[in-house]
Amino acid sequence: MVFHPFFDPMYLLFVLPSLILAFYAQMKVRSAYARYTRVPNHRGLTGLDAARTVLGPIGLGHIQIEGIPGELTDHYDPRTKTLRLSKGVAYGRSVAALAIVMHEIGHALQDAQGYAPLKLRGSLVPAITVSAWVAPLLFMVGWLLGTPTLAWLGIAGFAVAALFSLVTLPVEFNASHRGLQLLQSFQLVDSSELHQAKAVLDAAALTYVAALAQTLSTLLYYVFLLTGFNRRD
């Protein structure tokens, strides 16, 4: 009898801890954002004001700023050199808004300075796009047909996803570090607000840790299956 991995109770043993961590991380970032989006910064700056204050002096005056729908959808696009800000961040005058804007400008600085982990992450994007649907297919076909070579190719795809998540950690941590430095050096926040901004960015960083835990747990589960720890009758 072929034991279908999706119905294997061992799957929960591998992934449940990472799912709990992911849920906790999402709750924490939502809580931190909701809390500090209600705390006005002492200078009364909007996120857009802060971006315009900083970009020129740090040599990034060429960066375009665009609006984007949604909440916590803010990001920097290195392909078009565009900073995309949600309405709540662009026009909000909160500590959270400034923290998020400076984090994204941190990514823009990484791009401008050729930060190696950012370049590596960018180079992995095409592989991630393909492996997201090819890897599960290859593994299942290899597993069901008893063809280890195909199954291992699928696992290689999962490994690419894990590598992407791993490389994302220094990219995000470094962007937050740069963002906090910008807040401080441009005196956009006072000392207590700097601590609050760090709380927002630390909560966001936990979501990337959770993403890595999820990809690693999935990878380990499929390796567990393929190396014979879960026997097929």
C-alpha positions as CSV (number, residue, x, y, z in Angstrom):
1,M,0.0,0.0,0.0
2,V,1.3,3.5,-0.9
3,F,1.0,5.8,2.1
4,H,0.0,9.3,0.8
5,P,2.2,11.8,2.7
6,F,-0.5,14.4,2.9
7,F,-2.4,12.1,5.2
8,D,0.6,11.2,7.3
9,P,0.2,12.2,11.0
10,M,3.9,12.7,11.0
11,Y,3.4,15.6,8.8
12,L,1.8,17.5,11.6
13,L,4.7,16.6,13.9
14,F,7.1,18.3,11.5
15,V,5.0,21.4,10.5
16,L,2.8,22.1,13.5
17,P,5.5,24.0,15.5
18,S,6.3,26.2,12.5
19,L,2.6,26.8,11.9
20,I,2.2,27.9,15.5
21,L,5.2,30.2,15.2
22,A,3.8,31.7,12.0
23,F,0.5,32.4,13.6
24,Y,2.2,34.0,16.6
25,A,4.4,36.1,14.3
26,Q,1.4,37.4,12.4
27,M,-0.5,38.2,15.6
28,K,2.6,40.0,17.0
29,V,3.2,42.1,13.9
30,R,-0.5,43.0,13.6
31,S,-0.6,43.9,17.3
32,A,2.6,46.0,17.2
33,Y,1.3,47.8,14.0
34,A,-2.1,48.5,15.5
35,R,-0.5,49.7,18.8
36,Y,2.1,52.1,17.4
37,T,0.0,53.3,14.4
38,R,-2.0,55.1,17.1
39,V,1.1,56.7,18.6
40,P,1.9,60.0,16.8
41,N,5.5,60.9,16.2
42,H,6.6,64.1,18.0
43,R,7.4,65.9,14.7
44,G,4.0,65.2,13.2
45,L,5.5,63.9,10.0
46,T,3.7,61.6,7.6
47,G,5.5,58.6,6.2
48,L,5.6,60.4,2.9
49,D,7.2,63.5,4.6
50,A,9.8,61.3,6.2
51,A,10.7,59.6,2.9
52,R,11.1,62.9,1.1
53,T,13.2,64.3,4.0
54,V,15.6,61.4,3.8
55,L,15.9,60.2,0.2
56,G,17.6,63.3,-1.3
57,P,20.3,63.7,1.4
58,I,21.3,60.0,1.3
59,G,21.7,60.1,-2.5
60,L,18.4,58.4,-3.4
61,G,16.5,61.4,-4.8
62,H,15.9,59.4,-8.0
63,I,13.7,56.9,-6.1
64,Q,10.0,57.2,-7.2
65,I,7.3,57.0,-4.6
66,E,3.9,55.4,-5.4
67,G,0.8,54.4,-3.5
68,I,-0.3,50.8,-3.2
69,P,-3.5,49.4,-1.8
70,G,-3.9,47.3,1.3
71,E,-2.3,47.3,4.8
72,L,1.3,46.4,5.5
73,T,1.8,46.0,1.7
74,D,4.7,48.5,1.6
75,H,7.8,47.5,-0.3
76,Y,10.7,48.7,-2.3
77,D,10.9,47.5,-5.9
78,P,14.6,47.3,-7.0
79,R,13.7,46.7,-10.6
80,T,11.9,50.0,-11.1
81,K,13.6,51.9,-8.2
82,T,10.2,52.6,-6.7
83,L,9.1,52.9,-3.1
84,R,5.5,51.7,-2.8
85,L,3.6,52.9,0.3
86,S,0.2,51.9,1.6
87,K,-2.2,54.8,2.4
88,G,-1.9,54.2,6.1
89,V,1.8,54.5,6.0
90,A,2.2,57.3,3.4
91,Y,-0.3,59.6,5.1
92,G,-0.1,58.3,8.7
93,R,1.7,60.4,11.3
94,S,2.5,57.6,13.6
95,V,5.7,56.0,14.8
96,A,4.7,52.8,13.0
97,A,4.5,54.7,9.7
98,L,8.0,56.2,10.1
99,A,9.4,52.8,11.0
100,I,8.0,51.1,8.0
101,V,9.1,53.8,5.6
102,M,12.6,53.8,6.9
103,H,12.8,50.0,6.7
104,E,11.9,50.2,3.0
105,I,14.4,53.0,2.4
106,G,16.9,50.6,4.0
107,H,16.2,48.2,1.2
108,A,16.7,51.0,-1.3
109,L,20.1,51.7,0.3
110,Q,21.0,48.0,0.0
111,D,20.1,48.1,-3.7
112,A,22.1,51.3,-4.3
113,Q,25.2,49.9,-2.5
114,G,25.0,46.4,-4.1
115,Y,24.3,44.6,-0.8
116,A,25.3,41.0,-1.5
117,P,22.4,39.1,0.2
118,L,19.9,41.3,-1.6
119,K,21.5,40.5,-4.9
120,L,21.5,36.8,-4.1
121,R,17.9,36.9,-3.1
122,G,17.0,38.6,-6.3
123,S,18.9,36.0,-8.3
124,L,16.8,33.2,-6.7
125,V,13.4,34.7,-7.6
126,P,13.2,33.0,-11.0
127,A,14.0,29.6,-9.5
128,I,11.5,30.1,-6.7
129,T,8.8,31.0,-9.2
130,V,9.4,27.7,-11.1
131,S,10.0,25.5,-8.1
132,A,6.9,26.6,-6.2
133,W,4.7,24.4,-8.5
134,V,7.3,22.0,-10.0
135,A,8.8,20.8,-6.7
136,P,5.6,19.3,-5.2
137,L,4.7,17.7,-8.5
138,L,8.1,16.1,-9.0
139,F,8.2,14.8,-5.4
140,M,4.7,13.3,-5.6
141,V,5.3,11.7,-9.0
142,G,8.6,10.3,-7.8
143,W,7.1,9.1,-4.5
144,L,4.0,7.4,-6.0
145,L,5.9,5.8,-8.9
146,G,8.8,4.7,-6.7
147,T,11.3,6.9,-8.7
148,P,13.7,8.4,-6.1
149,T,15.5,10.5,-8.7
150,L,12.3,12.5,-9.5
151,A,11.5,12.8,-5.8
152,W,15.0,14.1,-5.0
153,L,14.6,16.7,-7.7
154,G,11.4,17.8,-6.0
155,I,13.3,18.0,-2.7
156,A,15.9,20.1,-4.4
157,G,13.1,22.6,-5.3
158,F,12.1,22.7,-1.7
159,A,15.7,23.4,-0.8
160,V,15.8,26.4,-3.1
161,A,12.8,27.8,-1.2
162,A,14.5,27.2,2.1
163,L,17.6,29.0,0.8
164,F,15.5,31.9,-0.3
165,S,14.0,32.2,3.2
166,L,17.4,31.9,4.8
167,V,18.9,34.6,2.6
168,T,15.9,36.8,3.3
169,L,16.8,37.0,7.0
170,P,20.0,39.1,6.7
171,V,18.3,41.2,4.1
172,E,15.4,42.1,6.3
173,F,17.4,42.5,9.6
174,N,19.9,44.7,7.8
175,A,17.1,46.9,6.3
176,S,15.6,47.4,9.8
177,H,19.0,48.3,11.2
178,R,19.6,50.8,8.4
179,G,16.0,52.2,9.0
180,L,16.6,52.7,12.7
181,Q,19.8,54.5,12.0
182,L,18.1,56.8,9.5
183,L,15.4,57.6,12.1
184,Q,18.1,58.5,14.6
185,S,20.5,60.3,12.4
186,F,17.8,62.5,10.9
187,Q,16.2,63.0,14.3
188,L,12.8,61.9,13.0
189,V,12.0,60.3,16.4
190,D,13.0,60.8,20.0
191,S,14.5,58.1,22.1
192,S,11.2,56.6,23.3
193,E,9.8,56.6,19.7
194,L,13.0,54.9,18.5
195,H,12.3,52.1,20.9
196,Q,8.7,51.9,19.7
197,A,9.9,51.8,16.0
198,K,12.2,49.0,16.9
199,A,9.4,47.0,18.4
200,V,7.4,47.3,15.1
201,L,10.4,46.2,13.0
202,D,11.3,43.4,15.4
203,A,7.8,42.0,15.2
204,A,7.9,42.2,11.4
205,A,11.3,40.4,11.4
206,L,9.7,37.5,13.3
207,T,7.5,36.7,10.3
208,Y,10.5,36.0,8.2
209,V,11.9,33.7,10.9
210,A,8.6,31.9,10.9
211,A,8.7,31.6,7.1
212,L,12.1,30.0,7.3
213,A,10.9,27.6,9.9
214,Q,8.0,26.6,7.7
215,T,10.1,25.9,4.6
216,L,12.7,24.0,6.6
217,S,10.1,21.8,8.3
218,T,8.5,21.0,5.0
219,L,11.9,20.2,3.5
220,L,12.8,17.9,6.4
221,Y,9.5,16.1,6.3
222,Y,10.0,15.2,2.6
223,V,13.6,14.1,3.3
224,F,12.2,12.0,6.2
225,L,9.8,10.3,3.8
226,L,12.3,9.7,1.1
227,T,15.1,8.3,3.2
228,G,12.8,5.5,4.5
229,F,12.0,6.5,8.0
230,N,8.4,6.3,7.0
231,R,8.1,2.9,5.4
232,R,5.7,2.1,2.7
233,D,4.0,-1.3,2.8
